[in-house]
Amino acid sequence: MTCSLVLRQQRATHNKYLKQHNLKPVRAQRAFHVELTAIDLPEWARLRAVRGLTISDTQIWLGRSDSCVLVRLDREAGGTPRRTEVEYRICPICKTPKIAFDAEARRLTDESYLGRSIPCGEYCLDRAKKAKSKFVL
């Protein structure tokens, strides 16, 4: 059996399980880390950055299409940019961004029956309380 066939069967089994238990499938979200070498970070890229993730003069987290545009601009200026794709997810309770393995774990938790009400970590509920208290008048 080929690898793609095995993955397709696993996905089908997983989707069947979700349907049987009346659970909504959760899609993986992607973020792209772009490192520039020839140009400075344009202002439009800063405005379109993924919220909650770091930004510097030469590095930024963006969505797929914005990262492609930024990489193209840097290459046209003679640079050799690096673009790295990772899974990205925001905790529904404390609104903390998660990337890579943490995001995958959060996605799998969100897919469970009570998953969106399960805290992402030890300090999740404390961060949620602090965030709510900032907006209370």
N, C-alpha and C positions, 0 to 999 in steps of 0.2 A: 504494500500500500504506500502511496506517495504521501509526502508530508502535507500537501495541500488538501488531499482527500481526508486525511485524519483530522485536520483542523476544521474542515467543513462539517464532518460528522460530529465533532465536539460542539461546535457552534449550534448545530441543529438540535442536539440533545439539550443543551443549555436553554435555548429558546423554547423548547417544548416544556421544560421544567418551569420556566417563568410563566408560560401560558396556563399551565395546570394550577399554579399557585396564585394566579391573578396578579402578577407583579409586572411592573413596567420595566422594559430593558433600558439600561443607561448607556448612552454612547460615550465613547472616550473623546475627550476634548484635547486638542493639541496646541502647544505653544512652541515658538521657534526662537532660539537664542542666536542673535546675530552679533558677530564680532567684526568690526570694520577696521581696515588698515590704511586706506587712502583718504577717506573723507571724514569730516566731523559729522556727528549725528544731526540730521535736519530737524527743524522744529515740528514738522508734520508727523515725524516718527515718534517724537516725545508725546505728542497728543494722542497717538493711536497705540501706545504701549499697553501691554497687558497689565491691568491694575494689580497692585500688590507685589509685583516683582521688580527687582532692582534695575536701575538705569544708570549708565555712566556716559562719558564723552564718546566712548568707542564701543560700548556694548548695550544691548537692549533686548527685551522680550517682545515679540510681535506675533500677530496671526500669520497664516500662510501667505496670503497675497501681498501683504505689506512687507514681509520679510523677503519675498522674491524681488520686489521693486528695489528695496534697499541694497540687496546683494548685487543686483544689476548695476545700480548707480556706482557702487564702490568698484566693481570690475571695470566699468567704463572709465573711471578715474585712475586706473592702473593698479588697483589694490588686489589683494587675495583674501577676500572675506571668508569667514567660517560661519556656517549655518547648522545648528543642531536642533533636532526635533525631539520633544519630550511630551509625555502626557501631562495634562494640566487639569486641575479641578479645584473648586472652591468649596470649603466646608459649609454646608447649609446652616449650621448653628452659629459658628463664630466668625464666618466669612474670611477665614485665613486661607490664602492660596497654598496649594500643595502641588508639587511637581514630581515627576518620575515615579518611583516606587510608592511614595506616600499617596500620590494621586491615584494610582492603580488600586491601592488598598481602599481608599475612600470610595472609588467607583464601585468596587465589589460590595462594600458595606451599604452604599446607597441602593444597591439592587435588592437587598434583603427586605424582608417584610416590614420591619420597623427601622430600617437603615438610616433614613434621613433624620431620625430623632436620636441616633446614637452619636455621642461626642467623638471627635476625631482624636482626642488625646487627653492627657492629664489636666491641662489648663484650659481646655476648650470652653467649658461653662463659665469660668472666670473671665475669659476674654469676651464672651458674649454679653455677660452682665456689664462689664466696663463699657463696651460699645453702646449698649442700650442706655446707660446712664449719661453718656455724652450728649445724647439727643433729647433727653427729657428736659422740659422747661420748668 
